[in-house]
């Protein structure tokens, strides 16, 4: 699995888990945008730190940036 494939796997899997029982963001966060934002951040983490896991602060920052106003 390439680094890009791994990042996409974790982004899609994480998003799928979050939305598995409904929309936890009550329509404020677009699902596809979340996958793309997580993909970019996880890819960056894999390249820089060889680690796909995001800190809670990193995740919350992504959510805040994606929230519809």
C-alpha positions as CSV (number, residue, x, y, z in Angstrom):
1,X,0.0,0.0,0.0
2,X,1.4,3.4,-1.0
3,X,1.4,6.3,1.4
4,X,-1.3,8.0,-0.6
5,X,-3.5,4.8,-0.5
6,X,-2.9,4.5,3.3
7,X,-3.9,8.2,3.8
8,X,-7.1,7.7,1.7
9,X,-7.9,4.5,3.6
10,X,-7.7,6.2,7.0
11,X,-9.6,9.3,5.8
12,X,-12.5,7.2,4.3
13,X,-12.6,4.8,7.2
14,X,-12.6,7.6,9.8
15,X,-15.4,9.4,8.0
16,X,-17.4,6.2,7.6
17,X,-17.1,5.5,11.4
18,X,-18.2,9.0,12.2
19,X,-21.2,8.9,10.0
20,X,-22.1,5.2,10.7
21,X,-25.0,6.1,13.1
22,X,-26.1,9.3,11.4
23,X,-24.7,12.8,10.9
24,X,-22.8,13.8,14.1
25,X,-22.4,17.3,12.7
26,X,-26.1,17.9,12.0
27,X,-25.5,19.0,8.4
28,X,-22.7,21.5,9.3
29,X,-19.9,19.4,7.8
30,X,-20.0,18.0,4.2
31,X,-19.0,14.4,4.2
32,X,-16.9,14.5,1.0
33,X,-15.1,17.6,2.2
34,X,-14.3,15.8,5.5
35,X,-12.8,12.9,3.6
36,X,-10.6,15.3,1.5
37,X,-9.5,17.3,4.5
38,X,-8.7,14.2,6.5
39,X,-6.8,12.7,3.6
40,X,-4.6,15.8,3.2
41,X,-3.8,16.0,7.0
42,X,-3.2,12.2,7.3
43,X,-1.0,12.2,4.3
44,X,1.0,15.1,5.8
45,X,1.4,13.2,9.1
46,X,2.5,10.0,7.3
47,X,5.1,11.9,5.3
48,X,6.4,14.0,8.2
49,X,6.0,11.5,11.1
50,X,5.3,8.1,9.6
51,X,2.2,8.1,11.7
52,X,-1.5,8.4,10.5
53,X,-3.1,9.3,13.8
54,X,-4.4,12.8,14.3
55,X,-4.4,14.6,17.7
56,X,-7.8,15.7,19.0
57,X,-6.8,19.3,18.4
58,X,-5.9,18.6,14.8
59,X,-9.2,16.9,14.2
60,X,-11.2,19.7,15.8
61,X,-9.3,22.3,13.7
62,X,-10.4,20.4,10.5
63,X,-14.0,20.3,11.7
64,X,-14.0,24.0,12.5
65,X,-12.7,24.9,9.1
66,X,-15.3,22.8,7.4
67,X,-18.3,23.9,9.4
68,X,-20.9,25.7,7.2
69,X,-21.7,29.1,8.3
